[in-house]
Amino acid sequence: MAEREGNIVPEDEIARQETFMHSVRELDPGADRKYFIHTFGCQMNENDSEKLAGMLESMGYRRSGDPEECDLILFNTCCVREHAEQKVYGHLGRLKPLKARRPGLVIAICGCMMQQEEVVEHILEKYSHVDLIFGTHNIHRFPELLYRAVTGHSPVTDISSGDGLIAEGLPIRREHGVKAWLTIMYGCDNFCSYCIVPYVRGRERSRRMADIIDEARLLGRQGYREITLLGQNVNSYGLDMDDGSSFAALLRSLEEVDGIERIRFMTSHPKDLSEELILAMRDCSKVCEHLHLPVQAGSNRILAEMNRKYTREQYFGLVDRVRDKIPGISITTDIIVGFPGETDEDFEQTLDLVERVRFDYAYTFLYSRRTGTPAAKKAGQVSEEAKKKRFDELLKLQNGISAEINAKLAGTVAEILVEGPSKNNIRMMTGRTRTNKIVNFAGDPGLAGKLVDVRIERTGTWSLDGTLV
Ligand code: SF4
Protein backbone atom coordinates (compact mmCIF):
# COMPACT_ATOMS: atom_id res chain seq x y z
CA MET A 1 0.00 0.00 0.00
CA ALA A 2 1.21 3.48 -0.77
CA GLU A 3 1.98 5.83 2.08
CA ARG A 4 -0.52 8.65 1.53
CA GLU A 5 1.53 11.46 3.02
CA GLY A 6 4.57 10.31 1.05
CA ASN A 7 2.54 10.70 -2.19
CA ILE A 8 1.61 14.31 -1.59
CA VAL A 9 3.66 17.41 -2.30
CA PRO A 10 4.66 18.75 1.16
CA GLU A 11 3.05 22.01 2.23
CA ASP A 12 6.43 23.76 2.50
CA GLU A 13 7.09 22.96 -1.18
CA ILE A 14 3.72 24.48 -2.14
CA ALA A 15 4.65 27.54 -0.03
CA ARG A 16 8.01 27.70 -1.83
CA GLN A 17 6.23 27.75 -5.17
CA GLU A 18 3.96 30.55 -3.90
CA THR A 19 7.13 32.54 -3.25
CA PHE A 20 8.15 32.00 -6.88
CA MET A 21 4.67 33.14 -7.99
CA HIS A 22 5.28 36.33 -6.06
CA SER A 23 8.77 36.68 -7.59
CA VAL A 24 7.42 36.33 -11.15
CA ARG A 25 4.71 38.90 -10.38
CA GLU A 26 7.32 41.31 -9.03
CA LEU A 27 9.62 41.02 -12.06
CA ASP A 28 7.58 43.65 -13.88
CA PRO A 29 4.68 44.60 -11.59
CA GLY A 30 2.88 47.07 -13.92
CA ALA A 31 3.16 45.01 -17.10
CA ASP A 32 0.08 43.66 -18.88
CA ARG A 33 1.33 40.13 -19.51
CA LYS A 34 -0.81 37.70 -21.46
CA TYR A 35 -0.80 33.95 -21.87
CA PHE A 36 -2.21 31.40 -24.27
CA ILE A 37 -2.56 27.69 -23.48
CA HIS A 38 -3.15 25.10 -26.18
CA THR A 39 -4.35 21.82 -24.66
CA PHE A 40 -4.25 18.48 -26.47
CA GLY A 41 -5.78 15.19 -25.39
CA CYS A 42 -8.05 14.14 -22.58
CA GLN A 43 -10.05 15.86 -19.84
CA MET A 44 -7.23 15.22 -17.36
CA ASN A 45 -4.99 17.40 -19.49
CA GLU A 46 -7.74 20.01 -19.61
CA ASN A 47 -7.92 19.96 -15.83
CA ASP A 48 -4.10 20.28 -15.61
CA SER A 49 -4.30 23.25 -17.98
CA GLU A 50 -6.87 24.87 -15.68
CA LYS A 51 -4.32 24.58 -12.85
CA LEU A 52 -1.52 25.99 -15.02
CA ALA A 53 -3.84 28.88 -15.98
CA GLY A 54 -4.63 29.42 -12.29
CA MET A 55 -0.93 29.65 -11.47
CA LEU A 56 -0.31 32.02 -14.37
CA GLU A 57 -3.11 34.32 -13.24
CA SER A 58 -1.67 34.26 -9.72
CA MET A 59 1.60 35.39 -11.31
CA GLY A 60 -0.05 38.41 -12.95
CA TYR A 61 -0.71 37.01 -16.42
CA ARG A 62 -4.02 37.54 -18.21
CA ARG A 63 -5.59 35.09 -20.63
CA SER A 64 -5.71 35.95 -24.33
CA GLY A 65 -7.22 34.14 -27.29
CA ASP A 66 -4.53 35.44 -29.65
CA PRO A 67 -1.12 33.75 -29.33
CA GLU A 68 0.48 36.50 -31.48
CA GLU A 69 0.00 39.09 -28.73
CA CYS A 70 1.03 36.84 -25.84
CA ASP A 71 4.08 36.90 -23.58
CA LEU A 72 3.79 33.20 -22.87
CA ILE A 73 2.53 30.36 -25.06
CA LEU A 74 2.15 26.97 -23.41
CA PHE A 75 1.41 23.64 -25.10
CA ASN A 76 0.00 20.93 -22.85
CA THR A 77 0.59 17.83 -24.93
CA CYS A 78 -0.83 14.32 -25.38
CA CYS A 79 1.01 11.28 -26.69
CA VAL A 80 -1.88 8.83 -27.02
CA ARG A 81 -2.06 9.32 -30.79
CA GLU A 82 0.65 10.12 -33.31
CA HIS A 83 -1.55 12.70 -35.00
CA ALA A 84 -1.66 14.92 -31.88
CA GLU A 85 2.13 14.72 -31.56
CA GLN A 86 2.66 15.81 -35.15
CA LYS A 87 0.33 18.75 -34.58
CA VAL A 88 2.46 19.90 -31.63
CA TYR A 89 5.61 19.85 -33.76
CA GLY A 90 3.78 21.81 -36.46
CA HIS A 91 2.73 24.49 -33.96
CA LEU A 92 6.24 24.72 -32.50
CA GLY A 93 7.78 25.14 -35.95
CA ARG A 94 5.38 27.94 -36.85
CA LEU A 95 6.31 29.88 -33.70
CA LYS A 96 9.96 30.28 -34.69
CA PRO A 97 9.50 33.56 -36.64
CA LEU A 98 7.36 35.01 -33.80
CA LYS A 99 10.07 34.20 -31.27
CA ALA A 100 12.68 35.81 -33.58
CA ARG A 101 10.58 39.00 -33.70
CA ARG A 102 9.85 38.95 -29.97
CA PRO A 103 12.74 37.34 -28.07
CA GLY A 104 10.99 38.05 -24.75
CA LEU A 105 8.19 35.61 -25.63
CA VAL A 106 8.32 32.47 -23.46
CA ILE A 107 7.45 29.26 -25.31
CA ALA A 108 6.72 26.41 -22.90
CA ILE A 109 5.71 22.81 -23.48
CA CYS A 110 4.50 20.26 -20.95
CA GLY A 111 2.28 17.18 -20.62
CA CYS A 112 2.52 13.52 -21.58
CA MET A 113 4.77 13.92 -24.62
CA MET A 114 7.42 15.43 -22.35
CA GLN A 115 7.60 12.27 -20.24
CA GLN A 116 9.36 10.59 -23.17
CA GLU A 117 13.10 11.16 -23.20
CA GLU A 118 13.48 10.91 -26.97
CA VAL A 119 10.79 13.55 -27.50
CA VAL A 120 12.52 15.98 -25.15
CA GLU A 121 15.86 15.38 -26.89
CA HIS A 122 14.20 15.96 -30.28
CA ILE A 123 12.69 19.26 -29.13
CA LEU A 124 15.93 20.49 -27.59
CA GLU A 125 17.75 19.66 -30.82
CA LYS A 126 15.25 20.86 -33.43
CA TYR A 127 13.26 23.59 -31.69
CA SER A 128 15.86 25.72 -29.93
CA HIS A 129 13.32 28.56 -29.57
CA VAL A 130 11.51 26.56 -26.83
CA ASP A 131 12.28 28.06 -23.40
CA LEU A 132 10.68 25.66 -20.95
CA ILE A 133 9.97 21.92 -20.95
CA PHE A 134 8.35 20.03 -18.08
CA GLY A 135 6.40 16.80 -17.63
CA THR A 136 3.17 15.64 -16.05
CA HIS A 137 4.64 14.90 -12.63
CA ASN A 138 5.75 18.37 -11.62
CA ILE A 139 3.21 20.94 -12.73
CA HIS A 140 3.22 22.31 -9.18
CA ARG A 141 6.80 23.47 -9.86
CA PHE A 142 5.69 25.60 -12.81
CA PRO A 143 6.18 28.96 -10.96
CA GLU A 144 9.81 28.14 -10.15
CA LEU A 145 10.52 26.85 -13.68
CA LEU A 146 8.88 29.89 -15.26
CA TYR A 147 10.87 32.21 -13.00
CA ARG A 148 14.07 30.54 -14.15
CA ALA A 149 13.00 30.75 -17.81
CA VAL A 150 12.07 34.45 -17.71
CA THR A 151 15.19 35.41 -15.80
CA GLY A 152 17.38 34.19 -18.62
CA HIS A 153 18.17 30.61 -17.82
CA SER A 154 16.34 29.07 -20.75
CA PRO A 155 16.00 26.46 -21.97
CA VAL A 156 14.77 25.11 -18.63
CA THR A 157 14.05 21.38 -18.62
CA ASP A 158 12.52 19.54 -15.69
CA ILE A 159 11.36 16.01 -16.36
CA SER A 160 11.11 13.84 -13.31
CA SER A 161 10.72 10.11 -13.54
CA GLY A 162 8.92 7.99 -10.96
CA ASP A 163 5.21 8.24 -10.35
CA GLY A 164 4.96 11.88 -9.40
CA LEU A 165 3.38 13.49 -6.38
CA ILE A 166 -0.15 14.74 -5.84
CA ALA A 167 -0.26 18.51 -5.42
CA GLU A 168 -3.20 19.85 -3.41
CA GLY A 169 -4.31 23.47 -3.18
CA LEU A 170 -2.96 24.79 -6.48
CA PRO A 171 -4.72 27.86 -7.84
CA ILE A 172 -7.14 27.02 -10.63
CA ARG A 173 -8.86 28.95 -13.38
CA ARG A 174 -11.75 26.81 -14.58
CA GLU A 175 -12.99 26.84 -18.15
CA HIS A 176 -16.70 26.54 -17.38
CA GLY A 177 -18.90 28.28 -14.84
CA VAL A 178 -21.50 25.53 -14.50
CA LYS A 179 -19.63 22.23 -14.65
CA ALA A 180 -16.18 21.40 -13.33
CA TRP A 181 -13.58 18.69 -13.80
CA LEU A 182 -12.41 17.12 -10.57
CA THR A 183 -9.42 14.79 -10.86
CA ILE A 184 -9.61 12.06 -8.22
CA MET A 185 -6.60 9.96 -9.17
CA TYR A 186 -3.56 9.93 -11.37
CA GLY A 187 -1.82 7.24 -13.41
CA CYS A 188 -2.85 3.77 -14.51
CA ASP A 189 -1.84 0.23 -13.58
CA ASN A 190 -3.53 -1.59 -16.43
CA PHE A 191 -0.94 -1.63 -19.21
CA CYS A 192 -3.31 -2.21 -22.08
CA SER A 193 -0.87 -3.28 -24.75
CA TYR A 194 -1.59 -0.38 -27.14
CA CYS A 195 -1.51 2.39 -24.53
CA ILE A 196 1.35 4.68 -23.60
CA VAL A 197 -0.41 6.23 -20.57
CA PRO A 198 1.03 4.01 -17.78
CA TYR A 199 4.55 4.80 -19.05
CA VAL A 200 4.05 8.57 -19.03
CA ARG A 201 1.55 9.08 -16.21
CA GLY A 202 2.96 6.47 -13.79
CA ARG A 203 1.18 4.08 -11.42
CA GLU A 204 -2.23 4.75 -9.90
CA ARG A 205 -2.24 7.31 -7.11
CA SER A 206 -5.57 8.26 -5.50
CA ARG A 207 -6.20 11.60 -3.87
CA ARG A 208 -7.40 11.53 -0.26
CA MET A 209 -11.17 11.30 -0.08
CA ALA A 210 -11.29 14.29 2.31
CA ASP A 211 -9.40 16.47 -0.21
CA ILE A 212 -11.79 15.50 -3.03
CA ILE A 213 -14.86 16.20 -0.90
CA ASP A 214 -13.41 19.56 0.19
CA GLU A 215 -12.87 20.50 -3.45
CA ALA A 216 -16.43 19.43 -4.35
CA ARG A 217 -17.83 21.49 -1.43
CA LEU A 218 -15.90 24.52 -2.62
CA LEU A 219 -17.26 24.01 -6.14
CA GLY A 220 -20.79 23.80 -4.74
CA ARG A 221 -20.27 27.06 -2.85
CA GLN A 222 -18.84 28.70 -5.97
CA GLY A 223 -22.02 27.92 -7.91
CA TYR A 224 -20.92 24.90 -9.94
CA ARG A 225 -23.80 22.49 -10.47
CA GLU A 226 -22.08 19.50 -12.03
CA ILE A 227 -18.80 17.76 -11.33
CA THR A 228 -17.10 15.15 -13.49
CA LEU A 229 -14.72 12.95 -11.54
CA LEU A 230 -11.64 12.18 -13.60
CA GLY A 231 -9.08 9.41 -13.65
CA GLN A 232 -7.67 6.98 -16.20
CA ASN A 233 -9.61 4.27 -14.39
CA VAL A 234 -11.87 5.78 -11.73
CA ASN A 235 -13.31 2.37 -10.79
CA SER A 236 -10.04 1.48 -9.10
CA TYR A 237 -10.02 4.67 -7.01
CA GLY A 238 -8.79 3.90 -3.50
CA LEU A 239 -7.29 0.49 -4.24
CA ASP A 240 -3.82 1.96 -3.60
CA MET A 241 -4.88 3.11 -0.13
CA ASP A 242 -5.47 1.08 3.00
CA ASP A 243 -8.17 3.23 4.59
CA GLY A 244 -11.26 1.64 3.03
CA SER A 245 -11.61 4.31 0.34
CA SER A 246 -13.38 3.07 -2.78
CA PHE A 247 -15.05 4.70 -5.73
CA ALA A 248 -18.48 3.57 -4.57
CA ALA A 249 -17.85 5.10 -1.12
CA LEU A 250 -16.64 8.30 -2.75
CA LEU A 251 -19.83 8.60 -4.83
CA ARG A 252 -21.96 8.09 -1.72
CA SER A 253 -20.05 10.83 0.13
CA LEU A 254 -20.22 13.27 -2.77
CA GLU A 255 -23.98 12.74 -2.93
CA GLU A 256 -24.16 14.75 0.32
CA VAL A 257 -22.33 17.83 -1.04
CA ASP A 258 -24.58 20.91 -1.08
CA GLY A 259 -24.97 22.81 -4.33
CA ILE A 260 -23.76 20.01 -6.59
CA GLU A 261 -26.75 18.64 -8.51
CA ARG A 262 -25.09 16.21 -10.88
CA ILE A 263 -22.12 13.88 -10.63
CA ARG A 264 -20.47 12.24 -13.63
CA PHE A 265 -17.26 10.27 -13.94
CA MET A 266 -14.83 8.94 -16.48
CA THR A 267 -13.21 6.65 -17.44
CA SER A 268 -14.35 3.25 -16.20
CA HIS A 269 -12.55 -0.01 -16.88
CA PRO A 270 -14.97 -2.95 -17.30
CA LYS A 271 -12.81 -5.27 -15.19
CA ASP A 272 -13.24 -2.98 -12.14
CA LEU A 273 -16.95 -2.19 -12.49
CA SER A 274 -18.10 -3.84 -9.28
CA GLU A 275 -21.62 -4.62 -8.07
CA GLU A 276 -20.94 -2.26 -5.17
CA LEU A 277 -20.33 0.54 -7.66
CA ILE A 278 -23.45 -0.24 -9.74
CA LEU A 279 -25.53 -0.10 -6.55
CA ALA A 280 -23.97 3.23 -5.55
CA MET A 281 -24.79 4.60 -9.02
CA ARG A 282 -28.37 3.38 -8.60
CA ASP A 283 -28.78 4.76 -5.08
CA CYS A 284 -27.18 8.19 -5.50
CA SER A 285 -29.72 10.54 -7.02
CA LYS A 286 -27.04 12.99 -8.15
CA VAL A 287 -25.06 10.40 -10.09
CA CYS A 288 -26.24 10.77 -13.68
CA GLU A 289 -27.62 7.86 -15.68
CA HIS A 290 -24.68 7.65 -18.03
CA LEU A 291 -21.79 5.20 -18.09
CA HIS A 292 -18.80 5.49 -20.38
CA LEU A 293 -17.47 1.95 -20.53
CA PRO A 294 -14.72 1.48 -23.13
CA VAL A 295 -14.92 -1.95 -24.75
CA GLN A 296 -12.17 -1.33 -27.35
CA ALA A 297 -12.87 -4.51 -29.39
CA GLY A 298 -15.48 -7.20 -29.87
CA SER A 299 -13.22 -10.19 -30.45
CA ASN A 300 -12.01 -12.17 -27.46
CA ARG A 301 -8.73 -12.88 -29.20
CA ILE A 302 -8.08 -9.16 -29.75
CA LEU A 303 -9.25 -8.27 -26.23
CA ALA A 304 -6.67 -10.74 -24.87
CA GLU A 305 -3.97 -9.30 -27.16
CA MET A 306 -4.92 -5.85 -25.89
CA ASN A 307 -4.50 -7.10 -22.29
CA ARG A 308 -7.98 -5.83 -21.42
CA LYS A 309 -8.67 -8.65 -18.91
CA TYR A 310 -12.30 -9.31 -19.84
CA THR A 311 -14.15 -11.17 -22.57
CA ARG A 312 -17.02 -10.01 -24.73
CA GLU A 313 -19.33 -12.30 -22.72
CA GLN A 314 -18.27 -10.62 -19.48
CA TYR A 315 -18.85 -7.24 -21.08
CA PHE A 316 -22.37 -8.26 -22.16
CA GLY A 317 -23.00 -9.43 -18.58
CA LEU A 318 -21.91 -6.08 -17.18
CA VAL A 319 -24.12 -4.14 -19.58
CA ASP A 320 -27.09 -6.33 -18.65
CA ARG A 321 -26.48 -5.81 -14.92
CA VAL A 322 -26.12 -2.05 -15.30
CA ARG A 323 -29.28 -1.77 -17.44
CA ASP A 324 -31.18 -3.98 -15.05
CA LYS A 325 -30.27 -1.86 -11.98
CA ILE A 326 -30.44 1.54 -13.71
CA PRO A 327 -33.18 1.49 -16.37
CA GLY A 328 -32.79 4.14 -19.07
CA ILE A 329 -29.05 4.59 -18.46
CA SER A 330 -27.10 5.61 -21.55
CA ILE A 331 -23.96 3.66 -22.27
CA THR A 332 -21.14 5.00 -24.42
CA THR A 333 -17.85 3.41 -25.34
CA ASP A 334 -14.45 3.66 -27.03
CA ILE A 335 -13.50 1.29 -29.85
CA ILE A 336 -10.13 0.87 -31.56
CA VAL A 337 -10.15 -0.31 -35.15
CA GLY A 338 -7.16 -2.04 -36.75
CA PHE A 339 -5.27 -3.32 -33.70
CA PRO A 340 -2.29 -5.43 -34.91
CA GLY A 341 -3.45 -8.82 -36.11
CA GLU A 342 -7.13 -7.82 -36.33
CA THR A 343 -8.68 -9.94 -39.08
CA ASP A 344 -11.94 -9.40 -40.94
CA GLU A 345 -13.47 -12.02 -38.62
CA ASP A 346 -12.27 -10.15 -35.52
CA PHE A 347 -13.72 -6.95 -36.89
CA GLU A 348 -17.03 -8.71 -37.60
CA GLN A 349 -17.09 -9.57 -33.88
CA THR A 350 -16.76 -5.86 -33.08
CA LEU A 351 -19.67 -5.01 -35.39
CA ASP A 352 -21.68 -7.81 -33.80
CA LEU A 353 -20.94 -6.51 -30.29
CA VAL A 354 -21.98 -2.99 -31.29
CA GLU A 355 -25.25 -4.28 -32.73
CA ARG A 356 -25.98 -6.32 -29.63
CA VAL A 357 -25.10 -3.69 -27.00
CA ARG A 358 -26.58 -0.75 -28.93
CA PHE A 359 -24.41 1.99 -27.45
CA ASP A 360 -25.84 5.48 -27.26
CA TYR A 361 -22.58 6.70 -28.72
CA ALA A 362 -19.13 5.29 -29.51
CA TYR A 363 -15.83 7.13 -29.82
CA THR A 364 -14.08 5.24 -32.59
CA PHE A 365 -10.34 5.42 -33.22
CA LEU A 366 -7.89 4.08 -35.74
CA TYR A 367 -5.17 2.13 -33.92
CA SER A 368 -2.14 4.42 -33.52
CA ARG A 369 1.24 2.70 -33.11
CA ARG A 370 2.99 4.06 -30.02
CA THR A 371 6.68 3.35 -29.60
CA GLY A 372 7.39 1.76 -26.24
CA THR A 373 4.13 -0.19 -26.03
CA PRO A 374 3.99 -3.98 -26.54
CA ALA A 375 1.49 -3.64 -29.41
CA ALA A 376 3.92 -1.53 -31.43
CA LYS A 377 6.22 -4.56 -31.73
CA LYS A 378 3.46 -6.98 -32.76
CA ALA A 379 3.45 -8.58 -36.17
CA GLY A 380 0.45 -8.12 -38.41
CA GLN A 381 0.13 -4.33 -38.34
CA VAL A 382 -3.06 -3.56 -40.29
CA SER A 383 -2.72 -1.37 -43.39
CA GLU A 384 -4.05 2.18 -43.20
CA GLU A 385 -6.43 1.42 -46.05
CA ALA A 386 -7.97 -1.58 -44.25
CA LYS A 387 -8.21 0.37 -40.98
CA LYS A 388 -9.99 3.24 -42.69
CA LYS A 389 -12.45 0.90 -44.45
CA ARG A 390 -13.33 -0.81 -41.16
CA PHE A 391 -13.55 2.53 -39.37
CA ASP A 392 -16.07 3.87 -41.90
CA GLU A 393 -18.17 0.71 -41.62
CA LEU A 394 -18.21 0.87 -37.84
CA LEU A 395 -19.04 4.56 -37.82
CA LYS A 396 -21.97 4.03 -40.21
CA LEU A 397 -23.36 1.27 -38.02
CA GLN A 398 -22.96 3.23 -34.78
CA ASN A 399 -24.35 6.47 -36.24
CA GLY A 400 -27.49 4.60 -37.29
CA ILE A 401 -27.90 3.12 -33.81
CA SER A 402 -27.33 6.52 -32.11
CA ALA A 403 -29.92 8.14 -34.39
CA GLU A 404 -32.46 5.36 -33.69
CA ILE A 405 -31.98 5.59 -29.91
CA ASN A 406 -32.30 9.38 -30.01
CA ALA A 407 -35.39 9.25 -32.25
CA LYS A 408 -37.23 7.43 -29.46
CA LEU A 409 -36.79 10.52 -27.26
CA ALA A 410 -39.01 12.70 -29.50
CA GLY A 411 -41.98 13.95 -27.49
CA THR A 412 -40.43 13.17 -24.10
CA VAL A 413 -39.53 15.80 -21.51
CA ALA A 414 -35.96 15.82 -20.19
CA GLU A 415 -34.26 17.66 -17.35
CA ILE A 416 -31.46 19.78 -18.82
CA LEU A 417 -28.63 21.47 -16.98
CA VAL A 418 -28.22 24.67 -18.99
CA GLU A 419 -24.58 25.35 -19.85
CA GLY A 420 -25.01 28.62 -21.82
CA PRO A 421 -25.42 29.80 -25.41
CA SER A 422 -24.78 27.20 -28.10
CA LYS A 423 -21.43 27.58 -29.88
CA ASN A 424 -23.07 27.03 -33.26
CA ASN A 425 -26.04 29.33 -32.77
CA ILE A 426 -25.79 32.01 -30.08
CA ARG A 427 -29.56 32.54 -30.11
CA MET A 428 -29.98 29.01 -28.80
CA MET A 429 -29.10 27.74 -25.33
CA THR A 430 -27.44 24.40 -24.87
CA GLY A 431 -27.26 21.86 -22.09
CA ARG A 432 -27.25 18.14 -21.42
CA THR A 433 -29.70 15.55 -20.23
CA ARG A 434 -28.72 13.40 -17.27
CA THR A 435 -27.92 10.76 -19.89
CA ASN A 436 -25.35 13.19 -21.37
CA LYS A 437 -27.18 14.03 -24.57
CA ILE A 438 -26.77 17.56 -25.93
CA VAL A 439 -30.04 19.50 -26.15
CA ASN A 440 -30.45 22.89 -27.85
CA PHE A 441 -33.46 25.11 -27.24
CA ALA A 442 -34.49 28.77 -27.46
CA GLY A 443 -34.04 30.40 -24.07
CA ASP A 444 -32.62 33.25 -22.06
CA PRO A 445 -28.84 33.30 -21.35
CA GLY A 446 -29.81 33.91 -17.72
CA LEU A 447 -30.83 30.25 -17.56
CA ALA A 448 -27.16 29.16 -17.51
CA GLY A 449 -26.57 26.99 -14.46
CA LYS A 450 -30.27 26.18 -14.01
CA LEU A 451 -32.03 22.85 -14.31
CA VAL A 452 -34.95 23.19 -16.73
CA ASP A 453 -37.41 20.84 -18.40
CA VAL A 454 -37.30 20.69 -22.19
CA ARG A 455 -39.66 18.84 -24.51
CA ILE A 456 -37.62 17.06 -27.19
CA GLU A 457 -38.95 17.87 -30.66
CA ARG A 458 -36.25 17.04 -33.17
CA THR A 459 -33.61 14.38 -32.84
CA GLY A 460 -30.39 13.65 -34.70
CA THR A 461 -27.31 11.48 -34.33
CA TRP A 462 -25.31 13.94 -32.20
CA SER A 463 -27.84 16.23 -30.53
CA LEU A 464 -31.50 16.96 -29.81
CA ASP A 465 -33.59 20.12 -30.21
CA GLY A 466 -36.49 21.03 -28.00
CA THR A 467 -38.67 23.66 -26.36
CA LEU A 468 -38.76 24.83 -22.76
CA VAL A 469 -41.85 23.59 -20.91
S1 SF4 B 1 -6.92 1.52 -18.74
FE1 SF4 B 1 -5.70 0.87 -20.52
S2 SF4 B 1 -6.31 2.34 -22.12
FE2 SF4 B 1 -6.91 3.27 -20.16
S3 SF4 B 1 -5.15 4.54 -19.57
FE3 SF4 B 1 -4.88 2.54 -18.57
S4 SF4 B 1 -3.57 1.39 -19.99
FE4 SF4 B 1 -4.41 3.14 -21.15
Residues whose N, C-alpha, C, O or C-beta is under 5 A from the ligand:
A	BS01	SF4	C188 N190 F191 C192 C195 V197 Q232 N233
